[in-house]
Amino acid sequence: LFALIGGWTVGRKVVTTMGGEIVPSSQFTLVASTVVLFFTGLSLLISNLYGVPASTSMTSVGAIVGLGFASNTLNETLMFSIVSAWIVAPLVAFWAGVIIGRYIYPYLDARISFARIEGGLFHLDRSGSIPTPRLNENVGPRDVVGAALVLVVACYNAFSAGASNVANAVAPLVGSGQITVVQGVVLAIAAIGVGAFTIARRTLDTVGDGITDLPILAAMLVSLVGATIITVLSNMGIPASLAVSMTSCIIGLGWGRSSRAVTLADAAGSAMSGEGGPDLSVGALAAETTPKTGEPPLPRGPSVGDLATARPAEEPPETDEQPAQVPKIGEEDPDELVAEELFDAAATSRIVMLWLLTPTISTVGSYVIFAFVL
């Protein structure tokens, strides 16, 4: 539903860009549109078979660029703007993650906990003549708020994904005049839904458990940053990758979290004296907050991987006490902050390789067909 809303509203601007501004809409004959969509789909099929969340936007634009090169009709000024956005967006996501990880995340982590809700939030009370949904006995107000936050963030991500990805699927057909924008949006959302329940399951496994053991709170913050960046770019008519922005934010969040072991003054002093700087690691997100004074660590809630694999996670104890005090910057134990590695290096390397490979396949394949066959 929210993907449909995103495609129906903001996504129309991206359809306009990809359907008639990167190359003139007159270039999108039925045959040309079919070839562009074929190479876009082929590249994404390869990535999904490997269980990798590839950049749909970069792949689709690559196929259109191949058409533009072959026909000498590429709008180079617009492509410069799009490529610039592809460079700037991950940098913005990274530095947003650094700031959140260093100054905000530890305080949220100390006050907001997410626990596994056994048996679900609701059950049907059949004691009356009409079954009534009621909260389960083991569900408290904090569980309800946490579940609501997760749902809101998920809907926002669906909106952002719809705004960006609808154009990738139907822009050539809309540009050629074969279908209207409204028909294209409905067709794209239907196709996305079918793909999500079929070949995309392997990709969901990779994102949920293969790349990272990401805490739920961190995953929500990453999703908010990534979805906001993509929604803004989509509103500007620029196709961009949600996956790339989120990955950049994850790295920045981890770096910001681990940088709390030193103050900016200490880091600058070490750099000027030539001493080794702090050992920054994206694994800091998975580490427990432990001050240097030897106080007990703050408990960790379940991670995304815990929920994806149904493995038990450390549950925060029920208590009426005030949240634990977050140590100040420079007072946290650096050994604890880098205690666990966040990323699976092999999975991350495979993802980055296919992020580069799939747009290349799409661009080269499209160019060869349009330049030498059609």
N, C-alpha and C positions, 0 to 999 in steps of 0.2 A: 504493500500500500504506500509506504513512505518513499520507496524507490520510484513508484509511479508519480507521486506528487513532485519529487525532485526533477524527474524527467519532463513532466508536464509544464513546470514553471521555469526554473533556472536552466534546465537542460536544452531548451529551445535555442538559447543563444549559442551553445556549443554546436548544435546541429547546423545553425546558420554559418558558423565559421568553417566547419569541416565540409559542409555541403555546397559551398559556393564562393569561399573567400581564399582558401589556400590555393586552389585552382578554380578557374571559372566553372560555374555549374554546367556550362555547355559541354565540358569535357566528360561529364558523367553520363555517357550513353548507357544503355542497358548492359551492353557487353563490358564496358569499362567499370561500371559499378559492380558487376558480378566478379570481375577479376580482383578488384580492390578488396571486396569482402572475402573472397576466397583466400587471398594471402593473409589477410588479417585473421581469419578463422584458423588457417593452417598453423600459423605461428602460435596462436593461443592454444590450439589443440596439443601441440608439442609440449608447451609449458605445463598444461594441465595433466598430461600423461606422466610427466615427471613430478607432479604434485607441487608445482611452483606457482605462486601468485604473480604472474607476469603483468607488465604494464599494458593494459588494453589501450589506453590513450596513445602511448608512444608507438605501439604496433600499428594502430589504425592510421595515425598521421604518417607513419613510415610508408605505408602502402600508397597513400595519396601523394606523398612526395615523389615516390617512384613514377607515378603517372605524370606529375608536374615536370620532372626532369626529362622524361621521354618526349613530352609534347612541348617542352620549352614554354610552359605557361605558369610556372611556379611563382607564387607571390613571395618573393624573397624577403621583403620588409616584414610581412606578417610572420613568416617562418622565423625570422630573427627574434621577433617578440615572443613567439611561442617557446623557442629554445632557451631564450633568456629566462623565461618563467620557469622552465624545467630546471635551470641551474639555481635560481633564487629560492624557489619553493622549498627544496630540501635544506638549504642553508637556514631559512627562517624557521623551519620545523626543528632543526638541530639546536639552534640557539634558544628557541622557546623551551625546548626540553632541558637545556642546561640551566636556564633561569628557574624553571619549575623544580628541577631536581635539587638544586642548591638551596633555594630559599623557601619553597612552598611544600614540596612533597613530604619531607619528614614530619611536618606538623599535621598534615592531613593523615598520614599513615599512623600517627600516634592517636588520633581521635576518631578515625573512621575504620571500622573493621567489617570484613565480609566473611561470614561463616557459611558452610554448606547447610542448606535447609533440607533436612531429611523429610521425605514424604511430600514435599511441595509446600507452597504457600497456603493453598486453599483445599478444602474438602467440601463435599456436598452433604449438608445436614438433611437427612430424609425422615426426620422425626415428625415433621408436619405434613400437611396434605400436599404442599408444594416444596420440592427440594430447594434448599437455600444455600448458596455458597458462603462458607464461613472460614475464618483464619484457623489454621491448625493450632493445637494447644501449645506446641513448642516454638511458635513464631512470635517474636516480640516486635515492638515498634521499630527497633533498629534494623531488623531483617526486612520489614516492609519498605522502609526508606531505601535500604541498599538495593533491594530488588527493583524498586521504582527507578532509581538512578541508572542502574544497568539497562533497564528497558528504554529509558529516555535516550541514553547515549547510543544504544543500538538503532533506534528509530532515526536519530540524527545522522548516523553513519549510512543508513539505507537511503536517506534523502540525498546525501552528498554523492553516494555511489550512483544513484539514479541520474542525478544532474550531470555527472561526468560521463557515465558509460553508455547512456542511451544513444548519444551521438555516434559513438564508436560503432554501434551495430547498424545504424540505418541512415547515417548522413549521406552516403553516396546515392542511395535510392531516393532520398528526399531531394537531393540536388539534381538528379536526373528527371524529376517530376513523375516518377513511377508511382509514388505514394505521397500522401500529405504528411505534414508534421505530426498531426494527431494520430494518424494511422501508424506512423513510424514509432511514436512513443509507445503505443499499446503493443505493437509487434515486438519491440525491443524488450519491454518488461516481461512479456510472456516468454520470450526466448531466454532471458536471464533466469527466470524462475525454473524453467526446464533444466537448464544447465546446472543450476545450483543443487538440484535434487538428483543429478546423474553423475557426470564426470567430475564435477567440482568437489565431490566429497573427499577425494584424495588431497586436494588443495586445502580444504578446511582442516584436515588432519595435520597437515604440515604447519599451517598458521597457528592452530590451537596448541600443538604440542611439539612439533619438530624443530621449530626455529628457536623458541625461547620458553623459559619457565617464568613467565611474566606475572607478577602479582596483579590481582584484579583491579586495584586502585590505579596502578601504573598503566594498565591496559586502557582504562577509561580515560585517563588524562591524554594518553597518546591518541586515542580515537577522537577526542574532542579537538585536539590541535590539528590532526591530519584532516578531519572532516571540514573544519573551519577554513583551512587553507584551500582545499579543493572547491568548496562552495563559493568562496570569494573569486577564485580564478574562473570557475564556470560562469559566474555572473558577469564576468568580463569577456566571456566567449572564448576562453583559452582552455583547450583540453589538457589535462594534467593527470599525473598518476597518484592515486590515493595510497597505493602500497609503498611507493618510494618515500612519500612524505612521512608516513607512519614509521617506517624503518629508521629514517633519519632522526625522528623525534625520540624513538627508543634509545638510540645511541646517545643523543644529547642528554636525555633524562638520566641515563646511567652515569655519564661523565659528571653531570652536575651533582648527582648524589654522592659520588666518590670524592669529589673535590671539597666536600665539607670537612675532610680531615685536616685541611690547612686553610689559613686565612689568605686573603689576597696579598697582604703585606709579607707573609712568610714565603709565598710562592714567588713574589717579585724579588725578595732578598736572595732566595736560592738561585734564581735565574741570573742575577747580577754577579753572584759570587762563583758561578760555574758549578754549583753543586747539583746533584740530581734532584729533579722535582718530584712531586708526589706521584705515586703509582696509580693512575686513574684507570678505572675498569668499568665497563658496562655491567659487570656482575654485581655492582653495588646495589642495584635495585632488589636483588634477591637476598641481600644480606640483612641481618637484623640490626636495628639501631642500638648500638652499644657505646656508652660514653667511656672515656679513658679511666674514669674513677673506679671501674669495676662493678658498677650497678648492673642488675640483671637486664638482659635485652628485652626490648618490646616484642610481644608475640606477633608472628606473621599469620595472616589469613591465607586461605587457599589461593593458589595461582590459577592462571588460565589452563595450564596443563593439568592441574589437579582435577578441575571440573571436566576437562575433555576426556580424561582417562578414568574418572571415578575413583582415583586413588585417595586415601585419607590425607587430610591436611591438618596442620596444627591449628586447633580451634582456640580463639581468644577466650580467656576465662571470663565467666560472668562476675561482674563486680560493680559495686556502686561507687567505687573510689574515682577520684578525678583522673583524667588521662595522665600517663607518665610524662615527666618533664623531658622535652627534647633537648639534647646537649647542644651547646652553641657551636658555631662554626669554629673549627680548630680544636675542639675538645673530643671529637669522636675518634674511636680507635681505627686507624687505617687498615689494620690487619682484618678487622671484622668487615669493613666496607668492601674489601676485595676478596672476601672469603669464598664466594661462589661465582662461577662463570655463568653469565646470562645466556650467551649464544651458543648454539651448536655450530662450531666453525665449519664443518663439512656442509651442513644444510645451508648456512649463510653464503658460502662460496658458490654453491650450486645455484642459489637464487640470483646472486649478482651476475653470474655468468649468463644465465638465461634472460635476465633483464636486458643485457646488452645484445644477446644473440637474436631474440625474437624480433625486435624492430629492424635489425640488420637483414634477417631473412625476408621480412615483409617488404622492405624498401628495395632490396636487390631483385627479389623475385618479381615484384611489380614492374620495375624498370625494364628487366629483360623481356618480359612479355609484351609490354607496350612499345618498346623500342625495336624489337627484332621479330615479333610474331604478328602483332595486330597493326 
